[in-house]
Amino acid sequence: MRRQSQKVVVPEEISTTSVCSDIAAEVVIDVPVPPADVNELLCATLGDDTVTDTADAWCQTDIDRPFDIAKFMFDDDAIHYYTGLENYSKVMFVLSTLGHAAYNLSYYAHRCESLSVPNQFFLVLIKLRLHMPNFQLSRMFAISENSVSNIFITWINFMALQWREIDIMPSRDMTSFHMPDDYIEKFPKTRMIIDGMECPVMKPKNPRAQQATFSSYKNRNTLKVLVGSSPGGIINLVSPAYGGSISDRQLTERINLGKTCDPGDQIMADKGFNIQDIVGLDDVHVNMPTFLKKGNQFQPKVLARDRQIASKRVHIERHIGLAKTYKILCQPMNMNEASLGSEIIFVCCMLCNFRSCIIR
């Protein structure tokens, strides 16, 4: 079978950081051309008037797709395994939040009319959830590997753009209304609980990119974001992705954390976020465990307060753990995926907000 080749250049860098600025990839798309004898065979069988276009007759074959989302309509366990969402209705609801624009996308490389919009969305969720190779997904959905890449790049950018238009930071009154009773008694002014999240990436070839992404804490190359959640259990902050070498303090400075809260609010954080002097300029207070001074011991009152903070901070760690059930965040991303790191991490965190609440 003869093949025609078309070259597509994949984006080079993460827009919010210079981590992968020197990394680019070139993909060759193979478009199959029907054999010369197909036209003769069809004409002999069906007649000259029946066959008007060999290429159309070659492409218009009825393919029984093994992974059509409609086949999982009543299989909640399979839907949860492949997407992380509870059932088919939840998947369709999440798709509906993207609006009618999902049916009129401007694709990265070319339109993919051979796969319906719900199945394209299903493919993207499987990619995020299980981090399957493009080859495996291409066989599952009976499309080419390049079509898989085209769909994934288009949809990840689209989902991130659509959901970033939503103000995911609840008002102070809304936060207080959904705040658990234990928070109301001990930390009533808490607006947000923050922590850093690191996602591994493959080691870049560029030395500068290696240095920028190397995390001394994880001892590997990573992307790092700041994640925040409300006391009621919703992720209300996801920063852009930066190289793993960035410190918690630098990360806080870059996103201007104090401006995301109102004066008088409180933020709960771990010891690594020694940022009171930064957010204090916006009249925001940081609740964090006390640093032990050399040669001293904690007073009983201080120790009890630190234990209370630690018991409430665990909510953000649960959210991060829930986000990392999407394996693309806990398995090393290749350089093409890392170039979309900010969008991928944001979309996975937003999908967690559609899950059942982890705070009872």
C-alpha positions as CSV (number, residue, x, y, z in Angstrom):
1,M,0.0,0.0,0.0
2,R,1.4,3.4,-0.9
3,R,1.5,6.1,1.7
4,Q,1.6,9.9,1.6
5,S,3.4,11.7,4.5
6,Q,2.6,15.0,6.0
7,K,4.7,16.7,8.7
8,V,3.2,18.4,11.8
9,V,5.3,20.3,14.3
10,V,4.2,19.7,17.9
11,P,4.4,22.8,20.3
12,E,7.7,23.3,21.9
13,E,7.2,24.7,25.3
14,I,5.0,25.2,28.3
15,S,3.5,28.7,28.0
16,T,3.9,29.6,31.7
17,T,7.5,28.5,32.1
18,S,10.7,28.2,30.3
19,V,11.2,24.6,31.4
20,C,11.0,22.9,28.0
21,S,11.8,25.8,25.7
22,D,14.4,23.9,23.6
23,I,12.3,20.7,23.2
24,A,10.4,20.0,20.0
25,A,9.1,17.0,18.2
26,E,8.3,16.1,14.7
27,V,5.5,13.7,13.9
28,V,4.9,12.0,10.5
29,I,1.3,11.4,9.6
30,D,0.8,8.5,7.3
31,V,-2.3,8.8,5.1
32,P,-3.1,5.4,3.5
33,V,-3.8,5.5,-0.3
34,P,-6.0,2.7,-1.7
35,P,-4.3,0.2,-4.0
36,A,-4.6,0.8,-7.7
37,D,-6.5,-2.5,-8.2
38,V,-9.3,-1.6,-5.8
39,N,-11.1,0.5,-8.4
40,E,-10.9,-2.3,-11.0
41,L,-12.3,-4.8,-8.4
42,L,-15.2,-2.6,-7.4
43,C,-16.1,-1.7,-11.0
44,A,-16.1,-5.4,-12.0
45,T,-18.3,-6.3,-9.0
46,L,-20.7,-3.3,-8.8
47,G,-20.5,-1.7,-12.2
48,D,-18.8,1.5,-13.5
49,D,-21.7,3.8,-12.5
50,T,-21.7,2.6,-8.9
51,V,-18.1,3.4,-8.1
52,T,-17.5,7.1,-8.6
53,D,-14.6,7.7,-6.2
54,T,-12.2,5.0,-5.2
55,A,-10.9,7.0,-2.2
56,D,-14.4,7.5,-0.8
57,A,-15.3,3.9,-1.2
58,W,-12.0,3.0,0.5
59,C,-12.6,5.3,3.5
60,Q,-16.3,4.7,4.0
61,T,-16.2,1.4,5.7
62,D,-18.4,0.5,8.6
63,I,-16.1,0.0,11.6
64,D,-17.3,-1.7,14.7
65,R,-15.5,0.3,17.4
66,P,-14.6,-1.9,20.4
67,F,-14.5,1.2,22.7
68,D,-17.7,3.1,22.0
69,I,-18.8,4.9,25.2
70,A,-22.4,3.9,24.5
71,K,-21.4,0.3,25.2
72,F,-20.6,1.3,28.8
73,M,-23.8,3.1,29.5
74,F,-24.9,0.6,32.2
75,D,-21.4,-0.4,33.3
76,D,-20.5,1.9,36.2
77,D,-17.4,0.0,37.2
78,A,-15.9,0.2,33.7
79,I,-16.7,4.0,33.5
80,H,-15.1,4.6,36.9
81,Y,-12.0,2.5,35.8
82,Y,-11.5,4.3,32.5
83,T,-12.5,7.8,33.4
84,G,-12.4,8.2,37.2
85,L,-16.0,9.5,37.2
86,E,-18.8,7.5,38.8
87,N,-21.1,6.6,35.9
88,Y,-22.1,7.3,32.4
89,S,-24.5,10.1,33.4
90,K,-21.7,11.9,35.2
91,V,-19.5,11.7,32.1
92,M,-22.2,13.2,29.9
93,F,-22.8,15.9,32.5
94,V,-19.1,16.9,32.6
95,L,-19.1,17.0,28.8
96,S,-22.2,19.3,28.9
97,T,-20.3,21.8,31.0
98,L,-18.0,22.4,28.0
99,G,-21.0,23.8,26.1
100,H,-21.8,23.6,22.4
101,A,-18.3,24.7,21.5
102,A,-17.3,21.0,22.0
103,Y,-19.1,20.2,18.8
104,N,-17.4,22.9,16.7
105,L,-13.8,22.6,17.7
106,S,-10.9,24.0,15.6
107,Y,-8.6,21.0,15.8
108,Y,-4.8,21.2,16.2
109,A,-4.0,19.3,12.9
110,H,-7.1,18.3,11.1
111,R,-10.8,17.6,11.8
112,C,-11.5,14.1,13.1
113,E,-15.0,13.2,11.8
114,S,-14.6,9.5,12.1
115,L,-15.0,9.7,15.9
116,S,-18.0,11.2,17.6
117,V,-17.6,14.0,20.2
118,P,-18.6,11.9,23.2
119,N,-16.1,9.2,22.1
120,Q,-13.4,11.9,21.6
121,F,-14.1,13.1,25.2
122,F,-14.0,9.5,26.4
123,L,-10.6,9.0,24.7
124,V,-9.1,12.0,26.5
125,L,-10.4,10.9,29.9
126,I,-8.9,7.4,29.3
127,K,-5.6,9.0,28.4
128,L,-5.6,11.1,31.6
129,R,-6.8,8.3,33.8
130,L,-4.6,5.4,32.6
131,H,-1.9,7.2,30.6
132,M,-2.2,4.7,27.8
133,P,0.2,5.0,24.8
134,N,-1.3,6.5,21.6
135,F,-0.8,3.2,19.8
136,Q,-3.0,1.4,22.3
137,L,-5.7,4.1,22.1
138,S,-5.6,4.1,18.3
139,R,-6.4,0.4,18.3
140,M,-9.1,0.7,20.9
141,F,-10.9,3.5,18.9
142,A,-10.0,2.3,15.4
143,I,-8.2,5.5,14.4
144,S,-4.6,6.4,13.6
145,E,-2.0,7.3,16.3
146,N,-1.7,10.8,14.9
147,S,-5.5,11.2,15.2
148,V,-5.2,10.3,18.9
149,S,-2.5,12.9,19.4
150,N,-4.5,15.5,17.4
151,I,-7.6,14.8,19.6
152,F,-5.7,14.9,22.9
153,I,-3.9,18.2,22.2
154,T,-7.1,19.9,20.9
155,W,-9.3,18.7,23.8
156,I,-6.8,19.4,26.6
157,N,-6.4,23.0,25.5
158,F,-10.1,23.4,24.9
159,M,-11.1,22.0,28.3
160,A,-8.5,24.1,30.1
161,L,-9.7,27.3,28.4
162,Q,-13.3,26.6,29.0
163,W,-13.0,25.8,32.7
164,R,-10.5,28.6,33.4
165,E,-13.3,31.0,32.5
166,I,-15.1,29.8,35.6
167,D,-14.3,31.6,38.9
168,I,-13.6,28.5,41.0
169,M,-12.8,30.6,44.2
170,P,-16.0,30.6,46.2
171,S,-16.9,33.9,48.0
172,R,-16.2,34.2,51.7
173,D,-19.9,33.7,52.6
174,M,-20.2,30.6,50.4
175,T,-17.0,29.2,51.9
176,S,-18.3,29.7,55.5
177,F,-21.7,28.2,54.6
178,H,-20.1,24.9,53.4
179,M,-17.4,24.9,56.1
180,P,-17.4,21.8,58.4
181,D,-18.4,22.4,62.0
182,D,-14.9,21.5,63.3
183,Y,-13.4,24.3,61.1
184,I,-16.0,26.8,62.3
185,E,-15.0,26.1,65.9
186,K,-11.2,26.2,65.5
187,F,-10.3,28.1,62.3
188,P,-13.5,30.0,61.2
189,K,-11.7,32.5,58.9
190,T,-9.9,29.8,56.8
191,R,-10.4,30.6,53.1
192,M,-7.9,28.1,51.6
193,I,-5.6,25.2,52.4
194,I,-2.6,25.1,50.1
195,D,0.2,22.7,49.3
196,G,2.6,22.0,46.4
197,M,2.1,19.1,44.0
198,E,4.9,17.7,41.8
199,C,4.4,15.6,38.7
200,P,7.3,13.6,37.2
201,V,8.5,14.3,33.6
202,M,11.1,12.5,31.5
203,K,14.6,13.9,31.8
204,P,15.0,16.6,29.1
205,K,17.9,16.5,26.8
206,N,18.6,20.2,27.2
207,P,20.9,20.9,30.2
208,R,19.0,24.1,31.2
209,A,15.7,22.3,31.1
210,Q,17.2,19.5,33.2
211,Q,18.3,22.0,35.8
212,A,15.0,23.9,35.8
213,T,12.9,20.7,36.3
214,F,15.1,18.8,38.8
215,S,13.5,18.6,42.2
216,S,15.8,18.1,45.1
217,Y,12.8,17.0,47.2
218,K,11.7,14.3,44.7
219,N,15.2,13.7,43.4
220,R,13.9,13.6,39.8
221,N,12.7,15.9,37.1
222,T,9.2,17.2,37.8
223,L,6.7,20.0,37.2
224,K,5.4,21.8,40.2
225,V,2.1,23.6,40.9
226,L,0.4,25.1,43.9
227,V,-2.9,23.6,44.7
228,G,-5.5,25.1,47.1
229,S,-8.8,23.7,48.4
230,S,-11.6,25.2,50.4
231,P,-12.5,23.8,53.9
232,G,-15.6,22.5,52.3
233,G,-13.7,20.2,49.9
234,I,-13.5,21.9,46.5
235,I,-10.2,22.6,44.7
236,N,-10.3,26.4,44.3
237,L,-6.7,27.2,43.1
238,V,-4.4,25.5,40.6
239,S,-1.4,27.6,39.6
240,P,0.5,27.4,36.3
241,A,3.2,24.7,36.2
242,Y,6.8,25.5,36.9
243,G,10.0,23.5,36.9
244,G,10.5,21.3,40.0
245,S,13.5,23.4,41.1
246,I,11.2,26.3,42.2
247,S,10.7,26.7,45.9
248,D,7.4,27.0,47.7
249,R,8.1,30.6,48.5
250,Q,9.0,31.5,44.9
251,L,5.9,29.7,43.7
252,T,3.7,31.7,46.0
253,E,5.3,35.0,44.9
254,R,4.8,34.3,41.3
255,I,1.1,33.7,41.5
256,N,0.5,36.6,43.9
257,L,-1.4,34.4,46.4
258,G,-2.5,37.2,48.7
259,K,-4.5,38.8,45.9
260,T,-6.7,35.7,45.6
261,C,-8.1,36.2,49.1
262,D,-10.0,39.0,50.8
263,P,-8.5,41.1,53.7
264,G,-8.9,39.3,57.0
265,D,-8.8,35.8,55.4
266,Q,-6.6,33.0,56.7
267,I,-4.6,30.4,54.7
268,M,-3.6,27.1,56.1
269,A,-0.2,25.7,54.9
270,D,2.7,23.5,55.8
271,K,6.0,24.6,57.3
272,G,7.6,25.0,53.9
273,F,5.3,27.9,53.1
274,N,7.0,30.6,55.2
275,I,5.1,33.3,53.4
276,Q,3.5,35.5,56.1
277,D,5.6,38.5,55.1
278,I,4.3,38.1,51.5
279,V,0.6,37.6,52.0
280,G,0.6,39.9,55.1
281,L,0.8,42.9,52.8
282,D,-2.8,42.0,51.7
283,D,-3.9,41.5,55.3
284,V,-4.0,37.7,55.0
285,H,-2.8,35.5,57.8
286,V,-1.1,32.1,57.4
287,N,-1.9,29.3,59.9
288,M,1.1,26.9,59.9
289,P,2.9,24.6,62.4
290,T,5.3,26.4,64.7
291,F,9.0,26.2,64.0
292,L,10.9,24.6,66.9
293,K,13.7,26.9,68.1
294,K,17.0,25.3,68.8
295,G,17.3,23.9,72.3
296,N,13.7,24.5,73.2
297,Q,10.6,22.3,73.5
298,F,7.0,23.0,72.4
299,Q,4.6,24.3,75.0
300,P,1.5,22.2,75.5
301,K,-0.8,24.9,74.0
302,V,1.5,25.3,71.0
303,L,1.7,21.5,70.5
304,A,-2.1,21.2,70.6
305,R,-2.6,24.0,68.1
306,D,-0.1,22.4,65.7
307,R,-1.9,19.1,65.9
308,Q,-5.2,20.8,65.1
309,I,-3.6,22.5,62.0
310,A,-2.1,19.2,60.9
311,S,-5.5,17.4,61.2
312,K,-7.2,20.0,59.0
313,R,-4.3,20.3,56.5
314,V,-4.8,16.6,55.6
315,H,-7.8,17.6,53.3
316,I,-5.5,19.2,50.7
317,E,-3.3,16.0,50.8
318,R,-6.4,14.0,50.1
319,H,-7.3,16.2,47.2
320,I,-3.8,15.8,45.7
321,G,-4.0,12.1,46.2
322,L,-7.4,12.1,44.4
323,A,-5.9,14.1,41.5
324,K,-3.1,11.6,41.2
325,T,-5.5,8.8,40.6
326,Y,-5.1,10.1,37.1
327,K,-2.0,8.3,36.2
328,I,-0.7,10.9,33.8
329,L,0.2,12.9,36.9
330,C,2.2,10.2,38.6
331,Q,3.9,8.6,35.7
332,P,6.6,10.5,33.8
333,M,5.2,12.6,31.1
334,N,7.0,12.7,27.7
335,M,8.2,16.1,26.4
336,N,5.1,16.6,24.3
337,E,2.8,16.0,27.3
338,A,5.1,18.1,29.5
339,S,4.6,21.0,27.1
340,L,0.9,20.8,28.0
341,G,1.7,20.3,31.7
342,S,-0.2,23.3,33.0
343,E,-3.3,22.4,31.1
344,I,-3.1,18.7,32.0
345,I,-2.8,19.3,35.7
346,F,-5.5,21.9,35.7
347,V,-8.0,19.6,33.9
348,C,-7.2,16.7,36.2
349,C,-7.8,18.9,39.3
350,M,-11.1,20.2,37.8
351,L,-12.3,16.6,37.1
352,C,-11.7,16.0,40.9
353,N,-14.3,18.7,41.6
354,F,-16.9,16.6,39.8
355,R,-16.2,13.6,42.0
356,S,-18.0,12.9,45.2
357,C,-16.9,15.0,48.1
358,I,-14.1,13.5,50.2
359,I,-15.0,15.5,53.3
360,R,-17.8,14.1,55.3
